[in-house]
Amino acid sequence: MSLELINSIACGLIALWATWCVLSGRVRDGVIGKLIYSAIAISGFVVMARSQNIFFGPTSAGLTLHVALALAGSRHIFMVTCWQRVKVWLCRTLNCEHCLHCDKAPGGIERRSK
């Protein structure tokens, strides 16, 4: 796998994440946040779509930044969409002391008694 391919994939994931942040009603960052996400989405798409060999290739520092930002975006999507259900499942499976004292799990999902 070449650095150009890894960089393009990372920029595509960043653009996808930023587009999801703009279009999703779950992300409540206000108008300024939506504008920032729009700028990230457009620039990520441009970096992904253009040829990397015209002026300069990706450096290892730039590649690391793009991969880290793509991973942060993936984590953000997971935390907004799935984390509450995963947390309820973990509490139910592990019988953690924090959740043993509450009647309902976070997010209004009822716990089953064993």
C-alpha positions in Angstrom: 0.0 0.0 0.0 1.5 3.3 -1.0 1.4 6.5 1.1 -0.8 8.2 -1.6 -3.4 5.5 -1.3 -3.5 5.5 2.5 -3.7 9.3 2.5 -6.6 9.3 0.0 -8.5 6.7 2.1 -7.9 8.7 5.2 -9.1 12.0 3.5 -12.1 10.2 2.2 -13.0 9.0 5.7 -12.5 12.5 7.0 -14.8 13.9 4.3 -17.4 11.3 5.0 -17.3 12.0 8.8 -17.5 15.8 8.3 -20.4 15.4 5.8 -22.2 13.2 8.4 -21.7 15.9 11.0 -23.2 18.5 8.8 -26.2 16.4 7.8 -26.9 14.6 11.1 -29.4 16.0 13.5 -27.6 14.3 16.4 -24.6 16.6 16.1 -25.5 19.8 17.8 -22.6 22.1 17.2 -24.5 25.2 16.0 -24.1 27.1 12.8 -20.4 27.8 13.2 -19.7 24.1 13.9 -21.7 23.1 10.8 -19.6 25.6 8.7 -16.4 24.2 10.1 -17.5 20.6 9.3 -18.5 21.8 5.8 -15.1 23.3 5.2 -13.5 20.0 6.4 -15.7 17.9 4.2 -15.0 20.0 1.1 -11.2 20.1 1.7 -11.1 16.4 2.5 -12.9 15.6 -0.8 -10.5 17.9 -2.7 -7.4 16.3 -1.2 -8.9 12.8 -1.9 -9.8 13.6 -5.5 -6.7 15.5 -6.7 -3.5 13.9 -7.9 -0.8 13.8 -5.2 2.1 13.8 -7.6 1.7 17.2 -9.2 3.4 19.5 -6.6 4.4 17.3 -3.7 3.6 13.9 -2.2 2.2 13.3 1.2 4.7 13.5 4.1 4.7 11.1 6.9 3.6 13.8 9.3 0.7 14.8 7.1 -0.3 11.2 6.6 -0.3 10.7 10.3 -2.5 13.7 10.8 -5.0 12.5 8.2 -5.2 9.0 9.6 -5.5 10.3 13.2 -8.3 12.7 12.2 -10.1 9.9 10.3 -9.9 7.7 13.4 -11.2 10.5 15.6 -14.1 11.0 13.2 -14.9 7.3 13.3 -14.9 7.3 17.1 -17.1 10.4 17.1 -19.7 8.7 14.9 -19.6 5.6 17.1 -20.0 7.6 20.3 -23.0 9.5 19.0 -24.8 6.6 17.4 -24.0 3.4 19.2 -22.3 4.1 22.6 -25.4 4.1 24.8 -26.5 0.7 23.6 -23.0 -0.7 24.0 -22.7 0.8 27.5 -26.1 -0.9 28.5 -24.9 -4.2 27.0 -21.6 -3.9 28.9 -23.3 -3.1 32.2 -25.8 -6.0 31.7 -23.1 -8.4 30.8 -20.5 -7.5 33.4 -22.9 -6.7 36.2 -20.9 -3.6 37.1 -21.5 -2.1 40.5 -22.4 1.3 39.0 -25.4 -0.1 37.1 -26.6 -2.6 39.7 -28.1 0.3 41.7 -30.1 1.9 38.9 -33.5 0.6 37.6 -32.9 1.9 34.1 -29.9 2.0 32.0 -28.8 5.3 30.3 -30.9 6.4 27.5 -34.2 5.0 29.0 -33.5 1.4 28.0 -34.9 -0.9 30.7 -32.6 -3.5 32.3 -33.7 -7.1 32.5 -33.5 -8.6 36.0 -31.6 -11.8 36.3 
